[in-house]
Amino acid sequence: MRVCRFLNEGKPAIGFYGEDRIVPVSVAAAEFQKATREQVDLPSADDLLPLLPHGACHSVTKKLHAWTAENGALVPESATLPTDSVDLLVPIPRPNKLLLLAGNYAEHIEEGGGMASERTETFPYVFMKPPTTTLTDPRKPIKIPSVSPDHVDWEIELAVVIGKLAKGIKESEALDYVAGYLVVNDISNRKFHPNPNRKERKKDSFFDWLHGKWHDSFCPCGPCVTAADAIADPQQLDLKLHVNGEIQQDSNTANQIFPVAAVIEFISSFVTLEPGDIISTGTPAGVGNAKGLYLRGGDTIQASIQSIGSLVTRVENE
């Protein structure tokens, strides 16, 4: 089951996501009730969390989705929406925490000139982005910052939505706390150096790297959330990213140094994870910086993950 947020007559709504068409959940519920005489109680708001595992409406939403898939002919096509024509919205628009990993694929570390360590010898590098200013709707543009426009890069990542309160969780049970999965593009400014006339300090390079993650619009997210119970193993998903139709990243989540469950165990050992928190689990090899390629106004990025969908992002100059 894949669910999404979108604009319907100017108002946020929720729907069952498909590559070709979106079925508004309200339409599916109305047709289900007409056909079965069975009442369906779903939230009127556009919050996806109640529909996902651990949400109060997950079981009825799952039943409704299964009925819609089996009885699509009973849902008037005129009441569904062509996916390409819909203004999609960030699935989880205001997570309390937007956490991301750096260096979680060995080949990505090596393409940047580093040396990957064995999992037992290190720990996940976690950083944050400000969610209210970096999260960007599918198909909406990222902005090349005028303050540092020449080294903006792409990073496809599998992201996890937390479904229930998690603290001190063991890896063996960590996936039980996941509500769903989505696609994130961790846009990065590789050579952002504030104050070029500055006096160098020991930690300047670290903060240059960190500040390069924080520009407005630098976290496209979507196009939908795949319910956690629809993905048997998050470590067996293909990831592909294209820029202007040319493939740049092609990998599989099996190549992660720290799998999803280990990442949740690590973070929850010292941070309480809350429903709706997003954890983005790092990018594989193929970033532009390793090739001397960077994003420019007019480019189009397509980041696709198996069993989830394709997140399309336009690029504009600020």
N, C-alpha and C positions, 0 to 999 in steps of 0.2 A: 504494500500500500504506500502510495506517494501522495502527499498533500502539499498544497501551496497556498500562498496569499496572493491576491491580485486585486486590481481596481475594477469594480463593477458599478458603472454609472457614477463614477467619481468617489465611491466609497469602498473601503477595504472589505474583501470577502474571502471565503475559504473554498477550496475546490479539490477534487481528485485530479491529480496531474497526469497527463499523458503527453507523449511527444507531439501528437497531432491535435488533440482536443483536451479541454479542461471541462469537467463536469462540476458545476457548483454544487456543494454539499447540500444546500437548501433545495435545489432541484431534485437531486437524487433522493433526498428524504421525502419530498412530496410525492414522487412517483412510487417509491417503496410503500408508503402509507396507502396510496390509492390502490395498489395492486394486492397488498396483503392485509389491509385493514389493521395493521399493527402500528401502534404509536411509536414515534422516534423522538426522543428528547435530546437535542444537541444545543450547545451554547450559541447564543446569537452574536457573540463577539467574534473577532477575527483572530483569536489566539489559537495557535495550532497545538499547544502543549496538551490540552484536555483530550485531543483526538489520538495522541500517540501513546505508546506503552507507558504505564504508570499514571496516565491521565484518567480522569473520572469517566470520560466518554469513549475510551479506547475500544472496549468490547463492542459497543453498539456501532461505532464508526467502522470497525473492521467488518462487522456483519453487513452493514450498508454498502461498503465498498465491494464485498464479495457478490452481493445481490446485483449491484450495478454492472459488474463485470460479466455476470452470467445473463443478465436481462437488459443488455444495452439497447435492444430494439424498443423497449418500453419507455426509454428516455428520449423525448423528442430532440432530434438533432438541432432544431432551432433554439433549444434551451441550453445547448452546450456551446462552448466558445473555442474557436480555432486558437491553438496555443500561440501561434506566431502573431496573433492580433491583440493579445492580452498584455496589459501593463502588469508584469509580475512584480511582486514586492519581496523584500528580504523576509525569509520565512520566520525568523525569530528577531524582531526588529530592535529590541532593547534588552539584550541579555545583561544580567548583572556583571558577568565577567566574560571577556573575550580573550582567551588564552591561546598562544600559538607556540609551536616548537621550532627550534632552529637546529639544523644538522641531525635529522633523523633518518637519512638515507646515506649509506656509505659513499656511493658514487657521486652524490651531490657535494659531500665534504671534499672528496678527492678532486672534483673538477674545479673547486675553488682554491686548490693548492694545499689543502689540509690532509691530515691522515686520520682516517676513521679508527675509533677505538672499539674494542669489544664491549658488549653491553655490560658485562660484569666489572669493567674497569672504569666506568663513567656513570653519568646520570643524564636525564633529559634536560636540555637547555630550554627553559620556558620564559616567554616574555608576553607582554600584553599590548593590545591596541585599544584606543578609546572607541568603544562601540558606536556611540551616537554620531560620531563624525567620520568614521572610516567605513562602516558598513554601507554597501552600495547595492541598490536593486539590480536584478538581472536586466541586461540590455541597456542600462543607464551608463553614462560615461564615467570613467575615472579621469581625473584632471592632472595633466603634467604640470607640476608646480613651477611657476615662473622663477622662484627663488633658486631652483636647481633642476633644470629641465633635461639634462643630457644623459642620464644614466638610470632611467626608470625601467624596472624589470618585472617579469612575471614569475609566479610560483603556484602551480596547481597543488591543492592539498585536500585530503579527506578530513572533514570536520565532524565532530561528535556533538550531539545535543544531550545534555544531562537531563534525566527524567525525574530523579528524586534525590533528596538530600544525601550526600555522600561524604563521609569523613572516616579516615583510617581503613579504607577498603582494600581487601586483598586482591591481587591480580586474578585469582581463580574465580572471583565473583564479580569482578568489576563490570563486565558487559551487562550484568543484570540491572545496572543503574543507568543504562543508555536508553534514551527515548527514540533517537533516530540519527540519521547521517545525512550530510549535505556537502556541497562543493564550496570550497573557499579558494579565492585567488589572492594570495598574500603579496600584493604589489609592494615592491621595495625600491627605494632610491639608493643605489649602491654607493654613490660618492657624494653624499650630502655633507658639506663641511661648513657649518655656520661660522660666520666671522672669519673670512679668509686671512685677515691680518692678525689673528689671535696669537698669543704665546702658547706654544704646545705644552700640554700637560700629559701625564702618564696615561690617563684614562680617556683622553679625547677620542681615540679611535673607537672605543666601545660605545660611547655616547653618539658619535657620528652614525654608527650602525643602527643604534636604537632609534634615534630621531628620524632616520631614513625610512622607518616603518610607519610613522605616525601621520603622514600627510593626509589631509582630507581626501576621502573617497578611496583610500588604499586598501579596502577589503571587500571587493565584490563577493556576494554570498547568495546561494540558491542552486538551481531554480526552484527547488522543492525540498522537502524532507522525506526521506524514505524511512518508514517505521523500522525500528530496530529488529522486530520479529520477522521482517521480510528479508533480512540479510543474515544468512546462517553464519558467515565468517567474514568479518571486516578485513581480514588479512589475505583475502583472495580477490581483490578488486583491481581491475585495470584502470590506469589513469593516463589520459592523453590530453595534451594542450597544443592547439594550433594558433599561430599568429598569421593573419591574412591568408588562411588556408594551408599554410605550411606547418607540418608537425615539428614541434620543438621539444616536447617532453613525452616520453612513452615508457611507462613503467607499471609496476604492480605493488600494492600495499604489502605484499609478502616480503618486500625488500626493506621494510622499516627495521631500524635497529631496535627501537622500543615499540612493540605492538600497542594497539589502542588500549588494551587492558592494563598493560604495564604503565602506560602514561597516566591513566586514571589512578592507579595505585600510588604512583609517585606524588602526583599533585595533591591527592586527598590525604596523604600522610601529614601534610602541614597546612592545607587550605580546605575549608569546608566548601564543597561544590553544591550548588543550588540548582533547582529545576530551571531549565532554560539557559544555563551557562553553556558556552560554546568552547570546545577545545579543538584547535586545528593542528593536525598531527605531522606537519613538516612536508617538504617538497622533495621530489626525486631529482636526479640529474637532468640537465637540459635547459637550465636557466640561461637567459641572454648574456649575462655578465661573463660567462665562461667562453662565449663565442664572440664577444665584442659587439653584440646586437642589443639594441635598446628600443623601447617603445616610443612612438612618435604620434602626434595628432593625426587622426584619420585611420589608425590601425584598428583592427578588430581581433579580439582574443576569444577563443572558444576552449573552455576547460571542461572536459568530460570525464565522468567516473561511472564505471559499470554499475548498474542497478540503481543509479540515482538520476543522472541526466546531464545535460550540457548547459553550462553557465556561459552566456555570451556577454561580452563587455566591449563597449566602444571606448576609444581613447580620444580625448580632446585636450587641447592646450588651455591652460588656465587663463 
